[in-house]
């Protein structure tokens, strides 16, 4: 049985070899993430390997360009690592000289100027806490409030309950978008957005056959979540930075709420961060990690993601295998208790969505083995995927980039094929593909959806129930 939920693996030195990449694809990886916050030198060679594997496995693979966004970072310290004592004084300033055990460069004078006594500065993804005690010019004195604190070069900065407006793409992000287009990436992931403005700006810079993933990482994004969901193509629940901003104990309920909202608006959702964190160093997962993956699948996530576990972990293949097995086990239970997991979708009087909602009801018939979706733009594929039909979803697009993009969606088997020239040609293409799909037998039923006239994106208006062999 094939899994319905998809897996993203982050590219990194642990999986750059052709052997490792192919192993991961065979074990269940559906997409690869390029983290533009790190060094991407030589990434074109890795992408070339992925495209060759795509061809040899006949499995469409999505590429995600994850932009750095405005992530605050401290400067450098001697030896790239300095140990601090609990309750010791430590200074953050605009001095560009290399730091030491007493101070470090904080290269954001506007933010430094707004800091007040009592503000907290969190370093290294929230691991270490400093409390502001004094301020003079462009320097703040703090007290270290963490045991076993190590200040390392270029680590992240978070300032809880501190409003900083980021509504424009950085110069680096714009440059990286151009690189992503050249690499043939199918998705752009936006970091630290606070509202829909970054999405709208990005939409003007990318190709029409590229999708946008909006990473939800802060309180501002949560306040504007409906506008963000409507403007974007997919949501990523980036639980690391989100936990730092809203508190770890708030993340579970926010995760569930976001998955429900995305389901209502027919948008896909990715759950990310520390899903199998222990497998960076160990070849088995903890029971809590297995439960975390299963919970995301039970809640209705389209996709789960591996970060450091794949990029720099010691056991990337075991991590993917663990994730796949957990998904399969969870989905088996969901099929057996389907009434408990049916989702609700808002049609908002959208006639296309209403037509496709009828497809879902027909597809619950056990004799219906597949839904074949002709989708030029990928919109129909996204809507059918969001409806979580029992039957397998097979999408057909003449655009290879759309085929790759929708391969990231729940339950979708993506096929790149010529566009139909008319009704008879559509049936001819469908029958050719059905012959190649081993799970469909004679006298099985298949639902075929398409838009008339052919070749016009976003016009799905036809549903046919076809009995194979007639």
NORBELBEL-V788758 format. One line per field, one symbol per residue. phi: phi as a letter, one per 20 degrees, with the letter a starting at -180 (. if undefined). A space follows every 50 residues. Layout:
BEGIN
phi->???
END
This chain:
BEGIN
phi->.efefdcddefagfcfffffgfgfffepfdbcddeffdfdfnffffffff fffgffelcfceddeeffmedfcfeecgmmacedefmffbddbefeffeb fdbbfdfcgffgfefcgofddddmlnfcdcdfdbbcmdbcecdfdcflec edfmefdccflcececccffgffffffffffffnfdcddeemfdbeffff ffgfedffedddddeecbfgfffdffffffeedbddeefffffffdogfe fgffgfffffffffeldfcddcnlfcgfefddeceefffgfffffffgfo ffbccddfgefcfecfffffffffffffffffffffcgffcfedceelle fffffffffgfffffffeebdedebfenffffffgfelffffdddcbfef ffgffffeegmeddcebfffeagffgfffgfffggeefeddgmfdcedca ddffndfmdgbcccedefnd
END
